[in-house]
Amino acid sequence: MATKVITAKQQMRAAQSFPFFSSLAVIVPVLIPFWIAASIFAYCSIAHHPCNRVCQYLVPAGYRFYGLLGTWVVLLNFSSNLAGWVGGALNLALIIWGISVLIIVPLGIRDILRAKKEPWQDLTVETE
């Protein structure tokens, strides 16, 4: 059987990718529909990574991002009522966006920095 080496840098980048792109998508809301589609593929590919530590960074970032989107669905279903409470649809959108940034970005930056400090080692995997 052939072997493949997954370098320490590749593992670190895999661990950092989901929090990075989730943070970027929340900061630039136009990217959210694209990242929703791409995140499914990113999550699936990283979830089956041979290094368990990579998955330990992925799961909380995925829970945060997908939990936030689920909350958006609920909030947007009641947006007509909520907009009246906060003074209009624009105010509601800005409040939802601000809270989203506060949830995703600081924790994403924390995960990115933690992954950078992690002592990654090259991993040899047998391939078929």
Beta strands, then each sheet from edge to edge (+ up, - down):
strand 1: 2-6
strand 2: 123-127
sheet 1: 1+ 2-
end
